[in-house]
């Protein structure tokens, strides 16, 4: 957290209390049924957070897809943050980051055609349209919908960054929380993300105690880390030189910068805002900065990579030694327990559907 925010926090806290109060009233209305929240007859698994960005929702959604897709037809639904369109859209071969957003496009490129990827601001209206378009759908993953209370998920996974846990944060604008810490009580599971690989059992127990001050008493708490894959070339060479320049458009690029610094000689890091919509002038700036830095290769994220493929940008990236770093999450401990909990939840819906079908035939 920036020193500037820490300095001004005492002045911003009253605004944070006001915003938290508004969100508390909103949550109260949903909890009491005074605002409508829609349930659906299939597993709707929400992956979200209390804070603004940077907790690793997309790689955790990818983990869930890999876990479930062998047993269930899966669809994903997100708002499509940063897209220039509105309304409900199903990703297809013509989709771009401008049309559906960078993260949905990333999911589509990795998992289509087996997994439907859709975007829509109004999730309650979008879910029936997904099922209508693909009736065999048995599980829907909601990406970044923890505050989207008009849908009642059957299972909620709350993510919190190890480096910025929600229980040490404050509501906007004094901090980065979208709602009060007590919102954690809606979670069926809490995952502490971006953990160091050597996080001890004692440290995990301490964090779990802090989480359960706000979540339900027996809410399972799991711990995941980030594993970086081999760089993938998409520029003018397949040979990755040791001296690199890093370009990112992330909410929190600190872990990636630390990794790149360990693996390569990092000469420069050019950081853009999260979900940044690159323009040709930005690519020209990247090219200029790259030449000035003396680096021999450009490294970026997979999320940024899908944006670089837009018309007017790809022409520049093709003449530069560009690589992206894929990432995936792994569980420090408890992976089997987490998998069992999610799959058991989905099985329960399938078993209920079979029982209902048999009952209907009998009558």
C-alpha positions as CSV (number, residue, x, y, z in Angstrom):
1,X,0.0,0.0,0.0
2,X,1.4,3.4,-1.0
3,X,2.8,5.7,1.6
4,X,0.5,8.4,0.3
5,X,-2.6,6.4,1.1
6,X,-1.3,5.7,4.5
7,X,-0.7,9.4,5.1
8,X,-4.2,10.4,4.0
9,X,-6.0,7.4,5.5
10,X,-7.2,9.3,8.7
11,X,-8.9,11.8,6.4
12,X,-10.3,9.1,4.1
13,X,-11.7,6.9,6.9
14,X,-15.0,8.8,7.3
15,X,-15.7,8.3,3.5
16,X,-14.8,4.7,4.0
17,X,-17.3,4.4,6.8
18,X,-20.0,6.0,4.7
19,X,-19.4,3.6,1.8
20,X,-19.2,0.6,4.1
21,X,-22.6,1.7,5.6
22,X,-24.2,1.9,2.1
23,X,-22.8,-1.6,1.3
24,X,-24.0,-3.0,4.7
25,X,-27.6,-1.8,4.0
26,X,-27.4,-3.3,0.5
27,X,-26.2,-6.6,1.9
28,X,-28.9,-6.5,4.6
29,X,-31.6,-6.1,2.0
30,X,-30.3,-9.1,0.1
31,X,-29.8,-11.2,3.2
32,X,-33.4,-10.6,4.4
33,X,-34.9,-11.2,0.9
34,X,-36.0,-7.6,0.5
35,X,-33.9,-7.4,-2.7
36,X,-34.3,-10.3,-5.1
37,X,-31.5,-12.9,-5.4
38,X,-31.9,-15.6,-8.0
39,X,-31.1,-19.3,-7.4
40,X,-30.5,-21.7,-10.2
41,X,-31.0,-25.5,-10.4
42,X,-27.3,-26.2,-11.2
43,X,-24.0,-25.5,-9.4
44,X,-23.1,-21.8,-9.7
45,X,-19.7,-21.4,-8.2
46,X,-18.6,-17.8,-7.4
47,X,-14.9,-16.9,-7.4
48,X,-14.4,-13.4,-6.0
49,X,-12.8,-11.2,-3.4
50,X,-13.5,-8.3,-1.0
51,X,-10.8,-6.1,-2.4
52,X,-10.3,-4.3,-5.7
53,X,-8.3,-6.6,-8.1
54,X,-5.1,-8.4,-7.8
55,X,-6.0,-11.6,-5.9
56,X,-5.6,-14.1,-8.7
57,X,-9.2,-14.8,-9.7
58,X,-8.5,-15.9,-13.3
59,X,-5.8,-18.5,-12.5
60,X,-8.1,-19.9,-9.7
61,X,-11.0,-20.0,-12.2
62,X,-8.6,-21.9,-14.6
63,X,-7.8,-24.3,-11.8
64,X,-11.5,-25.0,-11.2
65,X,-12.1,-25.5,-15.0
66,X,-9.3,-28.1,-15.1
67,X,-10.7,-29.8,-12.0
68,X,-14.3,-30.0,-13.2
69,X,-14.3,-30.2,-17.0
70,X,-13.5,-33.9,-17.2
71,X,-16.7,-34.7,-15.3
72,X,-19.1,-31.8,-16.2
73,X,-19.8,-29.5,-19.1
74,X,-18.6,-26.1,-17.7
75,X,-19.3,-22.6,-18.6
76,X,-17.7,-19.4,-17.3
77,X,-19.5,-16.0,-16.8
78,X,-17.9,-12.7,-16.0
79,X,-18.6,-9.0,-16.5
80,X,-15.8,-8.7,-19.0
81,X,-14.0,-5.9,-17.3
82,X,-12.4,-3.4,-19.6
83,X,-14.3,-4.4,-22.8
84,X,-15.8,-1.8,-25.0
85,X,-19.1,-3.6,-25.5
86,X,-22.2,-4.1,-23.3
87,X,-24.7,-6.9,-22.8
88,X,-24.5,-10.6,-23.1
89,X,-21.9,-12.1,-25.4
90,X,-20.7,-15.7,-25.9
91,X,-17.0,-15.9,-26.9
92,X,-16.2,-17.2,-30.4
93,X,-13.4,-17.3,-32.9
94,X,-14.0,-13.6,-33.8
95,X,-13.7,-12.4,-30.1
96,X,-11.1,-9.8,-29.1
97,X,-10.1,-8.3,-25.8
98,X,-12.0,-5.2,-26.8
99,X,-15.2,-7.2,-27.4
100,X,-15.2,-9.5,-24.3
101,X,-12.3,-8.4,-22.1
102,X,-8.8,-9.7,-21.7
103,X,-9.4,-12.4,-19.0
104,X,-12.4,-14.0,-20.7
105,X,-10.5,-14.1,-24.0
106,X,-7.6,-15.8,-22.2
107,X,-10.0,-18.4,-20.9
108,X,-11.6,-18.9,-24.3
109,X,-8.2,-19.4,-26.0
110,X,-7.2,-22.0,-23.4
111,X,-10.4,-24.0,-23.0
112,X,-12.6,-23.7,-26.0
113,X,-14.5,-25.4,-27.5
114,X,-15.1,-27.7,-24.5
115,X,-15.9,-24.8,-22.1
116,X,-18.3,-22.0,-23.0
117,X,-17.0,-18.5,-22.1
118,X,-19.6,-15.7,-21.7
119,X,-19.7,-12.2,-20.5
120,X,-22.6,-10.1,-19.2
121,X,-23.1,-7.4,-16.6
122,X,-26.5,-8.8,-15.5
123,X,-25.5,-12.3,-14.4
124,X,-29.0,-13.3,-13.3
125,X,-30.2,-12.7,-16.9
126,X,-27.1,-14.2,-18.4
127,X,-27.2,-17.6,-16.7
128,X,-30.5,-18.7,-18.4
129,X,-29.1,-17.6,-21.7
130,X,-26.0,-19.8,-21.2
131,X,-28.2,-22.8,-20.4
132,X,-30.4,-22.0,-23.4
133,X,-27.4,-21.8,-25.7
134,X,-25.7,-24.9,-24.2
135,X,-28.4,-27.0,-22.5
136,X,-25.9,-29.7,-21.4
137,X,-24.1,-27.2,-19.1
138,X,-23.9,-28.6,-15.6
139,X,-21.6,-26.1,-13.8
140,X,-21.3,-22.3,-14.1
141,X,-18.2,-20.5,-12.8
142,X,-18.8,-16.8,-11.9
143,X,-15.6,-14.9,-12.2
144,X,-15.4,-11.8,-9.9
145,X,-19.0,-11.8,-8.7
146,X,-18.7,-11.8,-4.9
147,X,-20.6,-8.5,-4.7
148,X,-23.1,-9.4,-7.4
149,X,-25.8,-10.3,-5.0
150,X,-28.6,-10.6,-7.5
151,X,-27.4,-14.1,-8.1
152,X,-27.3,-16.5,-5.1
153,X,-24.3,-18.8,-5.8
154,X,-24.6,-22.3,-4.6
155,X,-20.9,-22.1,-3.5
156,X,-18.7,-19.1,-2.9
157,X,-14.9,-19.0,-2.9
158,X,-13.4,-15.9,-1.4
159,X,-9.8,-15.1,-2.4
160,X,-7.5,-12.8,-0.4
161,X,-3.9,-11.9,-1.2
162,X,-1.4,-13.1,1.4
163,X,0.5,-9.7,0.9
164,X,-2.7,-7.7,1.4
165,X,-5.2,-9.8,3.5
166,X,-8.7,-8.4,3.8
167,X,-8.6,-8.5,7.6
168,X,-5.8,-5.8,7.5
169,X,-7.5,-3.6,4.9
170,X,-10.1,-0.9,4.9
171,X,-13.1,0.0,2.8
172,X,-12.6,2.3,-0.2
173,X,-11.3,5.0,-0.4
174,X,-9.3,4.5,2.8
175,X,-8.2,1.1,1.6
176,X,-9.0,-1.4,-1.2
177,X,-12.1,-3.2,0.1
178,X,-15.3,-3.1,-1.9
179,X,-17.3,-3.9,1.3
180,X,-16.7,-4.5,5.0
181,X,-14.6,-7.3,6.2
182,X,-17.7,-9.0,7.6
183,X,-18.6,-9.8,4.0
184,X,-16.3,-12.8,4.4
185,X,-19.2,-14.6,6.3
186,X,-20.8,-15.4,2.9
187,X,-17.9,-17.5,1.8
188,X,-18.0,-21.3,1.8
189,X,-14.3,-21.5,1.3
190,X,-11.5,-18.9,1.8
191,X,-8.3,-19.1,-0.2
192,X,-5.2,-17.1,0.8
193,X,-3.4,-16.5,-2.5
194,X,0.1,-15.7,-3.7
195,X,1.6,-17.3,-0.6
196,X,5.4,-18.0,-0.3
197,X,6.2,-21.7,-0.8
198,X,7.8,-21.9,2.6
199,X,4.8,-20.6,4.6
200,X,4.9,-22.6,7.8
201,X,2.0,-24.5,9.4
202,X,2.1,-22.1,12.3
203,X,1.8,-19.1,10.0
204,X,-1.1,-20.7,8.2
205,X,-2.8,-21.4,11.5
206,X,-2.4,-17.7,12.5
207,X,-3.8,-16.5,9.3
208,X,-6.7,-18.9,9.5
209,X,-7.6,-17.5,13.0
210,X,-7.5,-14.0,11.6
211,X,-9.8,-15.0,8.6
212,X,-12.3,-16.7,10.9
213,X,-12.7,-13.5,12.9
214,X,-14.9,-12.4,10.0
215,X,-15.8,-15.6,8.1
216,X,-17.9,-18.4,9.6
217,X,-16.2,-20.3,12.5
218,X,-15.6,-23.5,10.6
219,X,-15.0,-22.1,7.1
220,X,-12.2,-24.0,5.5
221,X,-9.1,-21.9,4.7
222,X,-6.7,-23.0,2.1
223,X,-3.3,-21.5,0.9
224,X,-2.2,-21.3,-2.7
225,X,0.9,-20.0,-4.4
226,X,1.8,-19.1,-8.0
227,X,3.8,-21.3,-10.3
228,X,5.3,-19.6,-13.4
229,X,5.6,-21.6,-16.6
230,X,8.1,-21.6,-19.4
231,X,8.1,-18.3,-21.4
232,X,6.1,-18.5,-24.6
233,X,7.3,-16.7,-27.7
234,X,5.0,-14.5,-29.8
235,X,7.4,-12.0,-31.4
236,X,10.2,-12.2,-33.8
237,X,12.3,-14.9,-32.1
238,X,12.0,-18.1,-30.1
239,X,15.3,-17.6,-28.2
240,X,14.9,-15.9,-24.9
241,X,18.0,-13.9,-23.9
242,X,19.0,-13.5,-20.3
243,X,18.6,-9.7,-20.2
244,X,15.0,-8.7,-20.3
245,X,12.6,-5.8,-20.0
246,X,9.3,-6.5,-18.3
247,X,6.0,-4.9,-19.4
248,X,2.9,-5.4,-17.3
249,X,-0.7,-4.2,-17.0
250,X,-1.5,-5.7,-13.5
251,X,-3.1,-4.6,-10.3
252,X,-0.1,-6.0,-8.5
253,X,3.0,-6.8,-10.5
254,X,5.4,-7.2,-7.5
255,X,5.4,-11.0,-7.4
256,X,6.1,-11.3,-11.1
257,X,8.8,-8.7,-11.0
258,X,10.4,-10.6,-8.1
259,X,10.3,-13.8,-10.1
260,X,11.7,-12.2,-13.3
261,X,14.5,-10.6,-11.2
262,X,15.4,-14.1,-9.9
263,X,15.4,-15.8,-13.2
264,X,16.8,-13.1,-15.5
265,X,18.7,-9.9,-15.5
266,X,15.9,-7.4,-15.3
267,X,17.0,-4.1,-16.8
268,X,13.6,-2.3,-16.8
269,X,10.0,-2.7,-15.7
270,X,7.4,-0.7,-17.6
271,X,4.2,-0.9,-15.6
272,X,0.7,0.0,-16.9
273,X,-2.6,0.0,-15.0
274,X,-4.6,-3.2,-14.6
275,X,-6.6,-4.2,-17.7
276,X,-4.8,-1.5,-19.6
277,X,-6.1,-1.0,-23.2
278,X,-2.9,-0.6,-25.2
279,X,-2.8,1.8,-28.1
280,X,-0.4,1.9,-31.0
281,X,1.4,4.8,-29.2
282,X,1.9,2.6,-26.2
283,X,3.6,-0.1,-28.3
284,X,5.8,2.6,-29.9
285,X,6.8,3.7,-26.4
286,X,7.5,0.1,-25.4
287,X,9.7,-0.4,-28.4
288,X,11.6,2.9,-27.7
289,X,12.0,2.0,-24.0
290,X,13.2,-1.5,-24.9
291,X,15.9,-0.2,-27.3
292,X,17.0,2.3,-24.6
293,X,17.1,-0.3,-21.9
294,X,19.7,-2.4,-23.7
295,X,17.6,-5.5,-23.0
296,X,17.6,-8.4,-25.5
297,X,14.0,-9.7,-24.8
298,X,10.6,-8.4,-23.8
299,X,8.6,-10.3,-21.2
300,X,4.9,-9.7,-20.4
301,X,1.9,-11.5,-18.9
302,X,-0.5,-13.8,-20.6
303,X,-3.3,-11.3,-19.8
304,X,-1.4,-8.6,-21.6
305,X,-0.5,-10.9,-24.5
306,X,-4.2,-11.3,-25.6
307,X,-4.4,-7.5,-25.8
308,X,-1.3,-7.2,-27.9
309,X,-3.0,-9.3,-30.6
310,X,-5.5,-6.5,-31.5
311,X,-5.2,-5.0,-35.0
312,X,-2.7,-2.2,-35.0
313,X,-0.7,-3.7,-32.2
314,X,0.3,-7.1,-33.5
315,X,2.3,-5.5,-36.2
316,X,4.6,-4.0,-33.6
317,X,4.9,-7.1,-31.4
318,X,5.8,-9.3,-34.3
319,X,9.0,-7.3,-34.9
320,X,10.0,-7.4,-31.2
321,X,11.4,-10.4,-29.2
322,X,8.2,-10.7,-27.1
323,X,7.5,-13.6,-24.7
324,X,4.7,-14.1,-22.2
325,X,4.8,-16.0,-18.9
326,X,1.9,-18.4,-18.2
327,X,1.0,-18.9,-14.6
328,X,-1.0,-21.5,-12.6
329,X,-1.9,-21.8,-8.9
330,X,-0.9,-24.7,-6.7
331,X,-2.0,-25.6,-3.1
332,X,0.6,-25.5,-0.4
333,X,-1.5,-28.1,1.5
334,X,-5.0,-29.4,1.4
335,X,-5.4,-29.7,-2.3
336,X,-7.3,-33.1,-2.1
337,X,-9.6,-31.6,0.6
338,X,-10.4,-28.6,-1.5
339,X,-11.0,-30.7,-4.7
340,X,-13.2,-33.1,-2.7
341,X,-15.3,-30.2,-1.3
342,X,-15.9,-28.7,-4.7
343,X,-16.6,-32.0,-6.5
344,X,-18.9,-33.2,-3.7
345,X,-20.9,-30.0,-4.0
346,X,-21.4,-30.5,-7.8
347,X,-22.2,-34.2,-7.2
348,X,-25.0,-33.2,-4.8
349,X,-26.7,-31.2,-7.5
350,X,-26.4,-34.1,-10.0
351,X,-27.8,-36.6,-7.5
352,X,-30.7,-34.2,-6.7
353,X,-31.5,-33.9,-10.4
354,X,-31.5,-37.7,-10.8
355,X,-33.7,-38.2,-7.8
356,X,-36.1,-35.5,-9.0
357,X,-36.2,-37.1,-12.5
358,X,-37.0,-40.6,-11.0
359,X,-39.7,-39.1,-8.8
360,X,-41.3,-37.3,-11.7
361,X,-41.4,-40.5,-13.8
362,X,-42.9,-42.4,-10.9
363,X,-45.8,-39.9,-10.6
